[in-house]
Every structure is written in structure tokens, then in C-alpha cells.
Amino acid sequence: MKKWLEKRGYLEVINSLKKRKFIGYTGLAIKNSIYQFLTSLVGKVGGLIFTIILARILMPELFGLYSLALSTIFIFISLTDLGISSAIVVFVSKYISQNKDQKAKAYLTYLFKLRILLLGILIIFLALSSKFLAQNYYQKPIFLALLAGTLYLIFFSLITFIQSILHSLNKFKEIFYKEIFSQIIRFVLAPLFILFILKKSLSQEINLFWIVAIIALTYFFALIFLWILTKNKIKFLKTKNQLISKKEKIKLILFILPLSATIFTEAFFGNIDIIMLGRFISAELIGYYKASFILIFSIAPLLSFSTVLFPIFSRLKGKRLEKGFKKTINIILPLSVMLSFLIFIFTPLIVKIIFGKEYLGMIPFLRLFSILLFSLPLTQVYISYLISLGKSKEIMRLLICSTLMNILLNLGSISLLKIYGEIAITLGVALSTILSRYFFLLGAIYYKRK
């Protein structure tokens, strides 16, 4: 047993936890992994519980409309980054480790200006396109909800920017505290306010506006809390201002550009199924589909330590990098297989207990998506590994190919299955999503071996 644990990297983790000694990069990875796991646990479990409460309050139809609006908003949120967070982790982490605080601040200042520029453009674009998306494309009453999404866009984007700084400094404890606060404030404010609004018997469109607005407000409170918690701990910000050279800006832009294309594609890769289904199926079926999707994607990050591994991988080279990668895979793989199998077998019971009998229609979708619990954690580890080696172009190619594959498969499913009804269309799109994500994983494995 001891040899089995040692071979798979468990023994080193157990010994570090027992002795409470976190030495070197391995110790740093273990320590940060604990906070990342706790953050993921609080965030995903809290988010899942909140989603379940929201799904039960709204019922499938209104929950489907809410999910459609939020998926659209999250595409815009993803586009506010375009590689900036990854650049912060790589460049700021690099110069901080070399005790070049002024240089780290110079890079961060430049990246912050880029983030604000992107954020302003996307807020305007979302506001101007909301009516067209709601009335002409989706043909569903989510116009006001999309407008409220501009607030969501601002607060969420700024939170992720601050968290990227903390990741670069290997400060995960503060993010953990923020997550606890965020979940508490959301549980305190949102459900009561939503129940109050629904009792007023307003229209679906107005109800959705207030639901999105109040949830966006909880992110505003989380943003203030995170800034108060960390502003005095990011010490390199107190150094003198320094500008980066034109050559350094070019180097930075060349690093960001492939990631920009990657994140732009990834934004659609993660939401294209809902965006396409939103036009062709009822809001109720969207609710079933999204509830299944959220359940699986809330569990998968608990198995992945990609946020922790990225800054660690970026500092490791050669055999040490390979050793760290293999240990991570050996830990994640058996857990992924076990969870995937259990959810597939016990799907009906899980749906009844968690979502209630009103959501029994989601059983076939959840069974299909349970297969992703094997691939998602592994994919995140491979992405962290490839990015740490500067292989962002390979990831971009994979995302583009996988997204195109997903779109084509979705179009094929919708075209071929529409004669069999909306349920058949939804199952076809779910299968298309699964196939495209496994294609991405296989591609990442190929590039890693190559």
C-alpha cells in the first residue's frame, strides 16, 4: 500500500500535511492546492446549492430563460480577459520571483489599462446588442436581463483581475476568504429578494432583470471585500511607477495574441450549445439542459488543481516539470473515473433529491454529461502544462478546431433531429458537446507527447 501511494504521489502529500511543512515548489503546490481545493469546494458547492435553490424557486421555464441570459452574459465576461489574466500570472510571477517589483508593477499597470479598454468596449456592445439578441435571435423575453448583465460584466471582470494578481503571488488564502464572503452575501440577499419579486407577479422580463441585477450586486460586495482584504498585501504596488519599453510591450502583445484567440474561441466553446439551443427549443428544456450542465461543471473543478498548477508549472523545467505533471495525473485520474461512474448509475435518484420531481426531464441529459467528469479535470491539467511551456498556439488550434467541430455537430444535430422533436435536438446537442470536448482532450494529449 505504501509503495502504491508513493508511486502515485499521494505519500508525499500525506507526509507534508501531517508535518505541516510545505518546502520548495512541491510544498508550495500542496499548500496552494489546499486553499484552491477549499475555494473550489466553497465556490462550486455553494454555487451548486444556490443554483438548486434558484432552479426550485424559478421552475424549469423561468430558470431556462435565466440560464440563457447568463450564458450570453458570460460570453462577454470571457472576452474581457483575452489572455490578460494568464499574462499577469506569467510575467508578474516571473519578475516578483526575481525581486524586480518595479518591473512587475509596470507590467501590471499596462495590463490593467488593456483590461479597462476591453471592458468599456464590451459593455457598450452588450448594451447595444441586447434587444437584437433577445427579440430577433432568441425570440425570448430576456432583453432587460441582458442589460442588467452590464453590471455583472463590470464586477465579475474586476474580481478576476485582482485574483490573477493573487495567483501570480501564490496568495490563495485571500481568494478563499473572498469566496466564503461571496457565497454568504449571495445566500443572504438573492433568494429572499427573488421570492419578493416573484410574489409581485411582474412580467417574466422584469423578473429576470431584477434577478440578474441582484446577483450582480452580490459580486459588487465581493469585489469591495476582496480589495479591502488584499490592497495592503500586494506590496509591489507601492513601488515607484515605471514604464515598460516598446520592445517589452511587443513581447507582451505577442504573448497575449494567441491567448486572445484562444479565450475568444473558448468563450464560445463553453456556451455555444446554449446559444444555439436558445433559438430552437423551449425555455423549459433549456432549464433541464443547463441544470445538468451546471451540476457536472460544478463537480469537475473539485478534481482539478489547474489554477494552482499554472504558476508552479511556469517556474519548473525539465524533469521536475514532468514529475509534477505525472503526480497530478495520478491523483486526478482515479477520482474522475469513480465520480463519473457513480453519477451515471445514480442519476434518477440524484435528480429527485437535488432538483425535485419538476426536473425529472433532465435525467437523460445528466446521464450524458456525467461522461465529461472523466475528461474535464484532465483537460485542465494538460492546458496548464502546455501554457507553462509557452504552447498557447497549440491550445488555440485545438480550441478553434473543437469549437468548429461543436458548431458543425450542433448544426447537424438540429437539422437532422428536428423532425423528432425538441428533446431529440437537445440530446443531439449534448452529445455534440461531449464529443467536441473529448476531441480537445485527445488533441492536448497528442501535443503533450509531441
C-alpha positions in Angstrom: 0.0 0.0 0.0 2.8 2.4 0.9 4.6 1.7 -2.4 1.3 2.3 -4.3 0.8 5.7 -2.5 4.4 6.7 -3.1 4.2 5.8 -6.8 1.2 7.9 -7.4 2.4 10.9 -5.4 -0.1 10.5 -2.5 2.5 9.7 0.1 4.4 13.0 -0.3 1.2 14.9 0.0 0.1 13.0 3.2 3.5 13.5 4.8 3.5 17.2 4.1 0.0 17.5 5.6 1.0 15.5 8.7 4.1 17.5 9.4 2.6 20.8 8.2 5.8 21.5 6.4 5.5 22.9 2.8 9.0 23.1 1.5 10.1 24.1 -2.0 7.8 24.1 -5.1 6.2 20.8 -4.1 5.3 22.2 -0.7 4.1 25.4 -2.3 1.9 23.4 -4.7 0.5 21.3 -1.8 -0.2 24.4 0.3 -1.8 26.3 -2.5 -3.7 23.2 -3.6 -5.3 23.0 -0.1 -6.6 26.6 -0.5 -7.6 26.1 -4.1 -9.5 22.9 -3.2 -11.2 24.7 -0.3 -12.0 27.7 -2.6 -13.4 25.3 -5.3 -15.3 23.4 -2.6 -16.9 26.6 -1.2 -17.4 28.1 -4.7 -18.7 25.1 -6.6 -20.7 23.5 -3.7 -22.1 26.9 -2.7 -22.7 27.8 -6.3 -24.4 24.5 -6.9 -26.6 24.8 -3.9 -27.5 28.4 -4.9 -28.3 27.2 -8.4 -30.5 24.4 -7.0 -32.4 26.8 -4.8 -32.8 29.2 -7.7 -33.9 26.3 -10.0 -36.5 25.3 -7.5 -37.8 28.8 -7.0 -37.9 29.7 -10.6 -39.1 26.4 -12.0 -37.8 25.0 -15.3 -39.2 27.6 -17.7 -38.0 30.8 -15.9 -34.8 29.0 -14.9 -34.2 28.3 -18.6 -34.6 31.9 -19.5 -32.3 33.0 -16.7 -29.7 30.4 -17.9 -29.9 31.6 -21.4 -29.4 35.2 -20.4 -26.5 34.3 -18.1 -24.8 32.2 -20.8 -24.9 35.1 -23.1 -23.5 37.4 -20.5 -20.7 35.1 -19.7 -19.5 35.1 -23.3 -19.0 38.9 -22.9 -17.3 38.3 -19.5 -14.8 35.9 -21.0 -14.0 38.4 -23.7 -12.9 41.0 -21.1 -9.9 38.8 -20.4 -8.4 37.7 -23.7 -5.2 36.4 -22.2 -4.6 39.2 -19.7 -5.0 37.0 -16.6 -2.6 34.5 -18.0 -0.1 37.3 -18.8 -0.3 38.6 -15.2 0.4 35.1 -13.8 3.4 34.5 -16.1 5.0 38.0 -16.2 4.2 39.3 -12.7 5.1 36.0 -11.1 8.4 35.9 -13.0 9.5 39.4 -12.0 8.4 39.0 -8.4 10.4 35.8 -8.1 13.4 37.8 -9.4 12.8 40.6 -6.9 12.0 43.1 -9.7 9.0 44.7 -8.1 9.1 47.8 -10.2 9.1 45.8 -13.4 6.2 43.6 -12.1 4.2 46.8 -11.3 4.9 48.2 -14.8 3.6 45.1 -16.5 0.5 45.0 -14.2 -0.3 48.7 -14.9 -0.1 48.2 -18.7 -2.3 45.0 -18.5 -4.8 46.9 -16.3 -5.2 49.6 -18.9 -5.8 46.9 -21.5 -8.5 45.3 -19.3 -10.3 48.6 -18.8 -10.3 49.3 -22.5 -11.7 45.9 -23.3 -14.3 46.2 -20.5 -15.6 49.5 -21.8 -15.9 48.3 -25.4 -17.8 45.1 -24.3 -20.2 47.0 -22.0 -21.2 49.2 -24.9 -21.5 46.3 -27.3 -23.7 44.2 -24.9 -26.0 47.2 -24.2 -26.4 47.9 -27.9 -26.9 44.3 -29.0 -29.3 43.2 -26.1 -32.5 44.0 -27.9 -31.5 42.3 -31.1 -30.3 39.1 -29.3 -33.5 38.9 -27.2 -36.2 39.8 -29.8 -34.7 38.7 -33.1 -32.4 35.8 -32.4 -33.6 34.1 -29.3 -37.2 35.4 -29.6 -37.4 35.2 -25.8 -38.1 37.9 -23.1 -34.5 38.4 -21.9 -33.8 41.9 -23.2 -33.8 43.6 -19.8 -31.8 40.7 -18.2 -29.1 41.2 -20.8 -29.0 45.0 -20.0 -28.6 44.1 -16.3 -25.7 41.9 -17.4 -23.6 45.0 -18.0 -23.3 45.3 -14.2 -22.4 41.6 -14.0 -19.7 42.3 -16.6 -18.0 45.1 -14.6 -17.9 43.5 -11.2 -17.0 40.0 -12.3 -14.2 41.2 -14.6 -12.6 43.3 -11.8 -12.7 40.4 -9.4 -10.9 38.1 -11.8 -8.3 40.7 -12.4 -7.5 41.0 -8.7 -7.5 37.2 -8.3 -5.0 36.9 -11.2 -2.6 39.2 -9.2 -3.0 37.0 -6.2 -2.4 33.9 -8.2 0.9 35.4 -9.5 1.9 36.0 -5.9 0.9 32.5 -4.9 -1.6 34.0 -2.4 -4.6 31.7 -2.4 -5.8 32.3 1.1 -7.3 35.7 0.4 -9.3 34.3 -2.6 -10.6 31.6 -0.3 -11.9 34.2 2.2 -13.4 36.2 -0.6 -15.3 33.1 -1.9 -16.7 32.4 1.6 -17.9 36.1 1.8 -19.3 35.9 -1.7 -21.3 32.8 -1.1 -22.7 34.2 2.2 -23.8 37.5 0.8 -25.4 35.8 -2.2 -27.4 33.4 0.0 -28.5 36.2 2.3 -29.6 38.6 -0.4 -30.6 36.8 -3.6 -33.3 34.2 -2.6 -35.3 36.5 -0.4 -35.2 39.3 -2.9 -36.2 36.9 -5.8 -39.1 35.5 -3.8 -40.3 39.0 -3.1 -40.2 39.9 -6.8 -42.0 36.7 -7.9 -44.8 37.4 -5.4 -45.4 40.8 -7.1 -46.5 38.9 -10.2 -44.5 41.0 -12.6 -43.8 40.0 -16.2 -41.1 37.4 -16.9 -38.8 40.0 -18.5 -38.9 42.4 -15.5 -38.5 39.5 -13.1 -35.4 38.3 -15.0 -34.0 41.9 -14.9 -34.2 42.1 -11.1 -32.8 38.5 -10.7 -29.7 39.3 -12.8 -29.3 42.7 -11.2 -29.4 41.4 -7.6 -26.9 38.7 -8.3 -24.6 41.2 -10.0 -24.9 43.3 -6.8 -23.6 40.4 -4.7 -20.4 40.4 -6.9 -20.0 44.1 -6.2 -19.9 43.5 -2.5 -17.5 40.6 -3.1 -15.3 43.0 -5.1 -15.1 45.5 -2.3 -14.4 42.8 0.3 -11.5 41.4 -1.8 -10.0 44.8 -2.4 -10.1 45.7 1.3 -8.6 42.3 2.2 -5.7 42.4 -0.3 -4.8 46.0 -1.0 -2.1 46.2 1.7 -0.8 42.7 0.9 0.2 43.3 -2.7 3.4 45.1 -1.7 4.9 45.6 -5.1 2.2 48.1 -6.0 3.8 50.5 -3.5 7.0 50.8 -5.6 7.7 53.7 -7.9 6.0 53.8 -11.3 8.0 52.5 -14.2 7.0 52.2 -17.8 7.8 49.1 -19.9 9.7 49.6 -23.1 8.2 49.3 -26.6 10.1 46.1 -27.1 8.6 44.7 -23.9 5.1 45.8 -25.0 5.5 44.0 -28.3 6.7 40.8 -26.4 3.7 41.1 -24.1 1.3 41.6 -27.0 2.8 38.6 -28.9 2.2 36.5 -25.7 -1.4 37.7 -25.4 -2.5 37.5 -29.0 -2.6 33.7 -29.3 -4.3 33.5 -25.8 -6.8 36.2 -27.0 -7.8 34.0 -29.9 -7.8 31.0 -27.5 -10.1 32.7 -24.9 -12.3 34.2 -27.7 -12.8 30.7 -29.0 -13.1 29.2 -25.6 -15.9 31.7 -24.7 -18.0 30.3 -27.5 -16.8 26.7 -26.8 -18.2 26.8 -23.3 -21.6 28.4 -24.3 -22.2 27.7 -27.9 -24.6 24.8 -27.1 -26.9 27.0 -25.0 -26.7 29.9 -27.6 -27.7 27.6 -30.4 -30.3 25.7 -28.4 -31.8 29.0 -27.2 -33.3 29.7 -30.7 -34.7 26.2 -31.3 -36.1 24.8 -28.1 -38.4 25.9 -25.3 -37.2 27.6 -22.2 -38.2 24.6 -20.1 -35.8 22.3 -22.0 -33.1 24.9 -21.7 -33.7 24.7 -17.9 -33.2 20.9 -17.9 -30.1 21.1 -20.1 -28.5 23.9 -18.1 -29.3 22.2 -14.7 -27.5 19.1 -15.9 -24.6 21.0 -17.3 -24.1 23.1 -14.1 -24.2 20.1 -11.9 -21.3 18.4 -13.8 -19.3 21.5 -14.3 -19.6 22.3 -10.5 -18.2 18.9 -9.6 -15.3 18.8 -12.1 -13.3 21.7 -10.8 -13.1 20.0 -7.4 -10.9 17.4 -9.1 -8.7 19.9 -10.9 -5.8 22.0 -9.5 -5.1 23.9 -12.7 -5.3 27.3 -11.1 -2.7 26.2 -8.5 -0.5 24.3 -11.0 -0.2 27.1 -13.6 2.1 29.4 -11.6 4.0 26.4 -10.3 4.4 24.8 -13.7 5.5 28.1 -15.2 8.6 28.1 -12.8 9.5 24.4 -13.3 11.6 23.0 -16.1 12.7 19.6 -17.5 12.4 16.6 -15.3 10.9 18.5 -12.4 8.0 19.7 -14.6 7.4 16.2 -15.9 7.4 14.7 -12.4 4.9 17.3 -11.1 2.7 16.7 -14.1 2.7 12.9 -13.7 1.9 13.2 -10.0 -1.1 15.4 -10.7 -2.4 13.0 -13.3 -2.0 10.0 -10.9 -4.1 11.8 -8.3 -6.8 13.1 -10.5 -7.4 10.1 -12.9 -8.9 7.6 -10.4 -11.1 10.2 -8.8 -12.5 11.3 -12.1 -13.4 7.7 -13.2 -15.1 6.9 -9.9 -17.3 10.1 -9.8 -18.3 9.7 -13.5 -19.4 6.1 -12.9 -21.3 6.9 -9.7 -23.3 9.8 -11.2 -24.2 7.8 -14.3 -25.6 5.0 -12.3 -27.5 7.0 -9.7 -28.8 9.8 -12.0 -32.6 9.4 -11.3 -32.0 9.4 -7.5 -29.7 12.4 -7.8 -32.3 14.4 -9.8 -35.1 13.6 -7.4 -33.1 14.5 -4.3 -31.4 17.6 -5.6 -33.8 19.3 -8.1 -37.1 17.7 -7.3 -39.7 15.9 -9.4 -40.3 19.1 -11.6 -36.8 18.4 -13.1 -37.2 14.7 -13.9 -36.9 15.6 -17.6 -33.2 16.3 -17.1 -32.3 12.7 -16.4 -31.1 11.8 -19.9 -29.1 14.9 -20.2 -27.4 14.4 -16.8 -26.5 10.8 -17.7 -24.8 12.0 -20.9 -22.9 14.8 -19.2 -21.6 12.5 -16.5 -19.2 11.2 -19.1 -17.5 14.6 -19.0 -16.4 14.1 -15.4 -13.6 11.9 -16.8 -12.3 14.4 -19.3 -12.7 17.9 -17.8 -10.2 17.6 -14.9 -7.6 16.0 -17.2 -8.1 18.7 -19.8 -7.4 21.5 -17.4 -4.2 19.9 -16.2 -3.0 19.5 -19.8 -3.9 23.1 -20.6 -1.9 24.3 -17.6 1.1 22.2 -18.6 1.1 23.4 -22.3 0.6 27.0 -21.4 3.5 26.8 -18.9 5.7 25.7 -21.8 4.5 28.6 -24.0 2.4 26.3 -26.2 -0.5 28.7 -26.3 -0.7 28.4 -30.1 -1.3 24.7 -29.9 -4.2 25.3 -27.4 -5.6 27.9 -29.7 -5.6 25.5 -32.6 -7.3 22.8 -30.5 -10.0 25.2 -29.3 -10.7 26.5 -32.8 -10.9 23.0 -34.2 -13.0 21.8 -31.2 -15.4 24.8 -31.4 -15.8 24.4 -35.2 -16.5 20.7 -34.6 -19.0 21.5 -31.9 -20.8 24.1 -34.1 -20.9 21.7 -37.1 -22.1 18.8 -34.9 -24.7 21.1 -33.3 -26.0 22.3 -36.7 -26.1 18.7 -37.9 -28.0 17.5 -34.8 -30.5 20.4 -35.0 -31.0 19.8 -38.8 -31.3 16.0 -38.6 -33.2 15.7 -35.4 -35.7 18.5 -35.6 -38.3 16.2 -37.1 -38.2 14.1 -33.9 -38.9 17.0 -31.6 -37.1 19.3 -29.2 -35.9 16.5 -26.8 -34.1 14.8 -29.6 -32.5 18.1 -30.7 -31.3 18.7 -27.1 -29.9 15.2 -26.7 -28.1 15.6 -30.0 -26.5 18.9 -29.0 -25.5 17.4 -25.6 -23.7 14.5 -27.4 -22.0 17.0 -29.8 -20.7 18.9 -26.8 -19.3 15.8 -25.2 -17.6 14.6 -28.5 -16.0 18.0 -29.1 -14.6 18.2 -25.5 -13.1 14.7 -25.8 -11.6 15.7 -29.1 -9.9 18.6 -27.3 -8.5 16.3 -24.6 -7.1 13.9 -27.2 -5.5 16.8 -29.0 -3.9 18.1 -25.8 -2.5 14.6 -25.1 -1.1 14.5 -28.6 0.6 17.9 -28.3 2.0 16.9 -24.9 3.6 13.7 -26.2 4.8 15.5 -29.3 
